[in-house]
Amino acid sequence: MTALTALALLIWLGLLFGRGWFWLMRERDEAGAAEPQHWPSVVAVVPARNEADAIVQSVGSLLGQDYPGPFRVVLVDDRSEDGTAAAAQALGDGRLEVVAGAVHPPGWTGKLFAVFQGVARAGTPDYLWLTDADIAHAPDNLRRLVARAEQGHVLVSLMARLNCQSFAERFLIPAFVFFFAMLFPFREVNDPKSRTAAAAGGCMLVKRTALESAGGIAAIRAEIIDDCALGRRMKTQGPIWLGLSERAVSLRPYPRLGDIRAMVARSAYAQLGYSPLVLISTMLGMALLYLVPLAGLLSGGLAALLGAFAWAAMTVAFQPMLHFYRLSPFWGVALPVIGVFYAAFTLDSAVQHWRGRGGMWKGRAQAIGPS
């Protein structure tokens, strides 16, 4: 047990000091870029399926942007059954076009085919603003996105602030962003010399010509984790930027643990490449990181000391994310238990895929990876 606990501590020290300082979350949109002399044209593309409860606030925030350049919104109603299109049309703004989406063909996920249709309808703007129907934006968000993009980025993406009100959200949501940053350190994503690439699908400003050179939306048509797939494609075309933000806010609540489980299970196994061997390795790795330190504490002796240091290291690493979500620092002590929950969600993701229900979203199983 002492050797395992020592290994867990070494890994946490490596994460603290050698993973692009991911846990500090310094990459934020707080410092604005210099505004361009000429404001390029932008079209926002919003795929929506059964989003009637959020669509007015979401699209309303887009139409409320104080952007000085040419700007309009294309909403693709992905065969909603709750009046999403009618709710959006009731906004009565001439800059908004609501498109009735077609049935997605084989080989496509529903969301990406909706985005594909929206991009085709957008025409030839300088930039495409790809955003979700459950995201609300601050009035200055587009100005700041464009200002940063005009500094030479082909993709600028913001990790939206997620809901964090219920007990389930306070328990699990900050860790969701923490684990994402651990997988894709924002500093490395933003480094043109690094091969690490990612994006956050709730808010992505894309240079249209670069997107076309990367193969367009069709190049990622089967991806469940479509934002990171787009990030990888776009980084082949030029610099990309990803940061944490409070100017893009999710409107989707996760009041119960099961809601967060479903969100994670939708894509976790896809992140592992649908590989049982990678799944087993991941389960063992998470046990090493989160359970072994606790086991060491119970073992006594040197193992207990090493386990305490490993637990302290993970608690410290979690603090900046807890601060961003304005939560008590004592939630950091719960990270080992939180890690166990995410391991269980990942295993559930694999089980859902094996049952033919992989990538379940809005009543549709969309995973197209190998079974």
Secondary structure, DSSP 4 states (H G I P E B T S, - for coil): -HHHHHHHHHHHHHHHHHSTTGGG---BS-SPPPPPSSPPPEEEEEEESS-TTTHHHHHHHHHT----S-EEEEEEE-S-SSSHHHHHHTT--TTEEEEEPPPPPTT--HHHHHHHHHHHHH-S-SEEEEE-TTEEE-TTHHHHHHHHHTTT-SEEEEEEEPP--SHHHHHHHHHHHHHHHHHS-HHHHT-TTS------TTEEEEEHHHHHHTTTGGGGTT-SSHHHHHHHHHHTTS-EEEEEEEEEEE-----SHHHHHHHHHHHHHHHTTT-HHHHHHHHHHHIIIIIHHHHHHHH-HHHHHHHHHHHHHHHHHHHHHHHHTT--GGGGGGHHHHHHHHHHHHHHHHHHHHTT-TT-BTTB----S--
